Amino acid sequence: MPPRPALATAAALLLAAVVCCACAPAAVPPAQAAAQTAASPLTPAQAASLAPPAHSSRVALAAFHLRDERGLGPAEALRVLDEPRSNTADASEAPKAITSALAQGEHGELALRAVALNQLGRYAEAVAALDKLMLARRDLPPAALADAFVERGLALAALGHQLRASEDYAAALAVAPRHIPALLARADQHFALGQAAEAEAGYSKVIDIAPDNILARINRGVARDEQGRFGEAIDDFTQALRLDPRSPVALVNRGVSRSQAGDMAGMCADYLAACRLGACFRLQSARGMGYCGVEE
């Protein structure tokens, strides 16, 4: 059976409300960070740039570990949040650049805790933290409340509670009808449930609002491929590559759709380009079946 394209996934959502970023870049593992910095001695300025913010509040420091590529990731963020309050600066010291309506005292901590727990796969605990957050602060700004609903919906979906997840996505869209993470999450859920046409419609709504949203472009291509519309799928992956020419996900998925359309040379070109970016699994599989020549 020919391979199928795979959906692209987004990162954590609540950081948008807590630390003013759309999503959290993946943290560099400590070993990788060490390898990157061990090649030559660091100047004092370089060393300072790799350190967490000075005199950070617990909210600021946890946010640093979740959103900054120099941070140590969700486990370290939870460790910071679990420290006695006397060990970190008062929340009022949080730099203005990373505070918002959500990042106020306990509410900011609950939001960050939920994000970290979701990233660690501790979904039931994430749901509990989000329940507490929304009970404690129902007057959140619409976008922040929508983020909380979506974050909880993603955790519920991971636990297998699809109906409750769907209700949370609907609640997010009720308070913020153009909320892109909610539209994406609902479309992803449709696709996971085998409803490719409904998923395509959802991704199209996102593209209507934000034409440069690469996740929507890639995932609509996947939904179109699933319906056998390979040419339209290829067009979406090509548009995604115009937005990010170094996207291995878009390259691999376009290669899959090209193979479905009978363009084996195009498939191999995309698999080879993806492999040069570190995603070699499709190229290796194709070579195992006698396609795409030999290693270059």
N, C-alpha and C positions, 0 to 999 in steps of 0.2 A: 504494500500500500504506500502511495507517495506520502512524504511528510506533510504536515499541516503547519501553517504559520502559527505563531504564538503571540498572545497579547503582551503589550508592554505594560508595566505597572508603575504607579506613582509612588512617591515617598510620603512621609508623614504629613498630615494636614494641619494639626493644631498649631504647629510652629508658625504658621502664617499669622495667627492671631497673637501668639505669645512673643515672637521675636521678629516679626515683620519680614518674614521671608516666605516665598511660595511653597518651598519644600526644603527638606533637610538633605544636603549633600551627604553621601556616604562617608563615614569617618575613615580616615586612613588607619589601618591596624598598627599598633605600636611597633611591631617588628618591621613593617614596611616603612614607617616613619623614621625608624632608626637607620634603616638602610639608606634612606634618602639623604640623611644628614650626616652620615658617618664618613662620606667620601673626603670631606675637607673640614678643617676647623671652622666653627661658627664665629662670626664677629659678635660683639655684645648686642648690636642692633638686631642681628638675625636671631640670636637666642631669645631676645625679648619678644620677637614677633611670633615665636613658636609657643610662648607661654600663654596660659589663660589670662583674661583681663585682671589687672591688679585690683585688689580690694573689691572683688566681685561679690554681689549678693548670691545667695543660694540659687535664686531663679536665673540670674545672669550666668553663673558658672555651669549650672545644669544645661541651660540653653547652648552655651559654648560647646559642651561635649556632644550635644545632639546635632547641631547645625553646622559647625565649623569643621572643615576637613582636617584641622590640627587637633580636634578634640578626640577623646578616647571612646566615644560611642555611648549607647544607651545604658550599658551596665554601670559605667562611671557616673553618668547623670543620676541614676537611681542612688548610687552610693552617696553622692553629694546631697541629694534630697533627704536621705535617711540620717545624715549627720545631725547631732544636736545643734540647735540654732546658735548656740554660743560659738560654734566653730566657724561660722561664716558671717559675713557682713550683714547688717540689717537690710531688709528688702527695699527700704527707701533709697539705698545707695545704688540700686541698679542703674546702669547707664541709660540715658534717655533713648539711645539708638536701638535698644533691644526691649523696651517696655511698651506696653499697649494697654488697652482696656482690660484684657484678660490677665496680664502679668501683674496682678496686684495681690501681694501677700499669698494667702492660702490658695486663691483661685489660680494664680499662675503656677504654683507648685502642683496643683492637681492636674492641670492641663499638661505640663511637662511630664509628670509621672505617667499619665495615660499614654502619651506618645512613646515614651521609653518602654513601657510594658508591651505595647503593641509591636514595637520593633523587635523585642525579645521573644515574641510569640506567647506571652503570658496574657492571653486574650480575656479570660474571665476577670483577672485583676484589673485590666484596662477598662472593661465595662463597669466594674464597681467604682473605679476612680471617676469615670465620666458621669455615672449616675449621681455621685456626690457633687461633682462640679455643677451639673445643671440644676440640682436641687438647691445648691447654695447660692447660685447666681443666675436667676432666670432673666435678669435685665441685661444680659450680654448684648453687645451690638449684633445685628442680624448676621453679618458674615462670620463672627466668632461663634455664635450659637450654631450656625449651619456647619461650621467646621467640627464642632463637638458632636453634632448628630452624625456626620459622616464618619468621623473617627470611631464612634461607637458602633455604627453600622458595619464598618469593616471588621471590627472585632467580633461582632455577633455572627457575621457571615463566616468567619474563620472557625467559629464554634459550631457551625451548621444550622444556625437559626436564621434561615433565609427570609422568612416572613417578617420577623422583627427587624432584620437589616433593611428590608424594603421599606418598612414603615419609617425608619430613621432617615433614609434617603428622601422619602416624600416629605418628612417634616423639615428637613434642611431646605428643600426647594420651596416649601410653603413660606418660609421666612426670608429666603433669598432666591427668587426664581431663576436668576442667571448665575447661580453658584456653580462654577465649573467642576470642582471636585465632586459635588453631589451628582451632577449630570454624568460625569465619567464613572463614578461608582455604580450608579444605576444601570448604565449601559454595560459595564463589565459584568454585572450580575445577570443581566439578560443573556449575555453571551455564555456565561457559565451554565445557565439553565437550558442551553440549546436554542435560544431565541435570537438567531443571528439577525433577522430583519429588524427586530425591535432594538437590538444593540446598535445596528447601523444607524437607525434613526436617532438614537441618543448621541452617538459620536458626531453625527451631522449637526445636531443642535450646538454642540460645543464649537465646531468649526465655524458655524454661522456667527457665534459670539466672539471667538478668538481664532481667526484663520491660521495663526502661527503656532497653535497648540500641537506639538509634535506627537504627544500621546494619542490624541484623538485621530490624527492623520494615520498613524500606524495601526491603531486598533480598528478604525473603520476599514482599512485595507484588509485586515484579518477577517472581519465580518463579511466583507464582500467576497473574499476568497472562499469562505465557508459556504457561500451560496453559489459558487461556481462562476462568479463574474471576475475572471482572472485579470482581464484587461483593466477594469476599474480598480482592482486591488493594486495592480502594478502602478497605476497612476498615483494612488494615494501614497505608496511607499516612495515613489520618486519625488513627490511633493515633500514628504518628510525628509528626504535626503537633501533637498534644496535648503531646508531649514537647518539641518545638521548633517553635513557631508560625511562626518565621521561616526555616524550611528550604526553600530554593528547589528542592532535589532532590525532596523529598516533594511539594511543590506541582506541579511539572512532571510527575512520574510519576503523581500522582493525576489530573491533567488528561488524560494519555494514556489511562489506564484508563477514565475517564469517557467519553472519545470512543469507546472500543471498546464501551462499554455503551450508546451512543446518547445520552448526556447532553451535548449540545453546549454548552448554557448553562453547565453545571458545568465543562466543559473550559475555556471561555473565562474563567470566573471564576478558575480556578486559574492559567491562563497569565498573566492580568493581574496577579494577586497575586505570582506569581514574577517577573514583569518589574519590578514595583515594588521587588523585592529585588535587581535587577540581572541576572536570568536571562531575557532577552527572546527567545531564539532560537525557542522554540516558538510564542510569540505572533506573532512576525513571520511564521513559516511558515504559521500558521493564517490570518492576514490575507491572505497571498499566495494562499490557496485560497478566499478569500471568506468566511471565518468571523470572528467576534469583532469586527465593526464596524470603526471607524476609530480612529486614535490619539486618546487623550484628553489 
